[in-house]
Amino acid sequence: MIGTVKMKARAGSVVKMSLVLLCVGTRSPEWVCAHDADSDRQALQSYQPEQSVDGAIRIWGSPDDAALLQDWAVGFRQFQPQARIQETLYGPESTMAGVYNGVADLAFMAREMRLPVEDMAFTWVYRYKPFSVEIANAGLAADRPSANLAVVVNSASPLQRLTLDQLDGILGAEHRRGGANLRRWGDLGLGDRWKRLPIHVYGPPVDSIAAIHVRSVVLRDSYKWNSAYREMPGDDEQVLRAVARDPQGIGYARLDHSIRQIKPLALAATGDARYFALTAQNVAERAYPLSRVITMVLNREPGKPIEPKVKEFLRFILSRDGQAAIARDGHYIPLTAATARAQLERLE
């Protein structure tokens, strides 16, 4: 954290001092702040319409995002008074269906796409892949299904960090990264009484969205999990509490700081890379290896332009104005200016 915050702040608020910080709240009494995030957002241009558009922009999404969508709608209409946002908020499991059934222009995917089911359904209908645009980074608060995932061990463990190669060795069985099974704590370099103790693996069901993300990023799409993987039904809290009770436990879940006796690990992509903790700054910069992103998905035929009203709305979201709304909402972490500009280029 840069500087010292001398005033009490609430989640999602912006605290002004000699330096402006964008702080993203968690359930912890501590704050995790992205360095000079407000200044980075100022590097983005304000929204300037390329053309006037009108009519409804149909968005399917989750009720959790109603406030953010309303903020965007109000801001967009200041520039495009003839356009309106038409929301259908049945929840994340129906969001993608709106696009491949042709009743939505945009799917606000506040989680990863469920592969191969949702991707395959779209492809069967249109014979090409859906087009996605990154609009935000997943946040840190455990109350959203898309929150970033922490890899945790019991606080009694001396382990402080892991590579994704090692995590694949713990969680998987096929090892497309080229490693081998890591089943005892000694396999991770721990000595003394830890050396021969088995690693107890806890996680959400392997068909959950969180597990799909880990399978994609860590296991490189292998479906072969550690046979001793203990699937914890229900929410992430059960994973965290299982690790808190078990000194030999390791798991991954959305982080809840109210649960004691757990310790998040710093992660590195490979053994010769830097290790990064789960912080808002590291997520925004995509340095944390398990970082998750929030996307809008649409039907864009390859080689064809995006429908003008949809393109203008996406340009607004990726502008300084749209990213400021994400900061005000507080549940997601805004894109860096560089990432937003890269996404804007993909709209052309």
Steps between C-alpha positions, in 0.01 A plus 500: 500500500635843411482764767300477821122521499401701807127486453257213516389382156232267373531232233509646154568857613777725372714665764668827399829606653817643354480192278172348387460128562235266368427261785309179459348371822492143621353351812833562666549810716802565278485668160666384183573793271615521142778756481390831351206328329306826463791654311518194278131534418555866413733379225189368324308736277150606591235350277463682170227359270617394156142507381150558637302185568147423610283210610528236770824327595387169646720371783454174686677465833467453874292697752826556690608738225178703478649808671805504273287457188277787614804723555624418151156559351471847655850596393459367145175688443671827578692445177247288309154624606317288241650174626368300792625201696253212523600262780399138551652388827411135558842406629837370376381156388263649238716791385673338205176346375366847425773553240489164322119511494512844340305686771801682649762723342742454790554239769647658813713202605581560865678164500694283259310336217397148587708295256423320286123530553437875448766542233379191317136611509591830331721326244229249408263786420736735314790280387760738640622592847344768721689828524594625847632833627667545838326780693636462856713289728334271752498641851609376839174486696380145562135586438535483120541173309770656284719620788868416465613173648760458772703185555507446876672273749451460870674773698714232669663415166844650432419523129491860371479474123435271203549495125218400267715201401502388863128568534440280196705230672278526808158534335542298182599156378585546131747790532494667160750748643756220502525438873411205720270414787569701815323314778712558812612825653861390456440511122468878545827526689364489854716309745498375857161366610331624182711300258296177496158645576243467219351812344125519557336676205171686539305685235158573354328241279704444185208611281473836682595827332798544735629153415453565128723807534765305690479211255556740210782705652680245719421157352504632141156354432577156633199325653717269708493623858688359799300194603520616863346842419226562755203678342332726752130553423348843544693825507866594532469536875498122536830472314660765719367350822621154400852636449474698828429174685769294328871588542576283195234666287523710186216641293384777272200726545379858507668649804299575815717680756259423782621140496812461711771234490551530125786657308483615134805412293690719258497347151734498202435372151825301493798440725710775340221763515413750771250410770194717551245520780128540439458878506295745294815640340631159397159402361465825302848455354429131430808410703317263736500171304140404584353841410147488359332742261144617438378501141218600271425232241329571170423352161756641258545316175871476412607782272180697555462824701322516832150648490548877551288541813671203667843624402426849637383356832813285529714803417325684784568218748869498400528877533597699809126551568413132487798388708419767761157338539672167570710670769188655657321165502792345688441133418746478211843649442524743205727423207835671471515762226719272290259207525199719423671641192586150380134399531390813314723398210324163486170675426628620162 
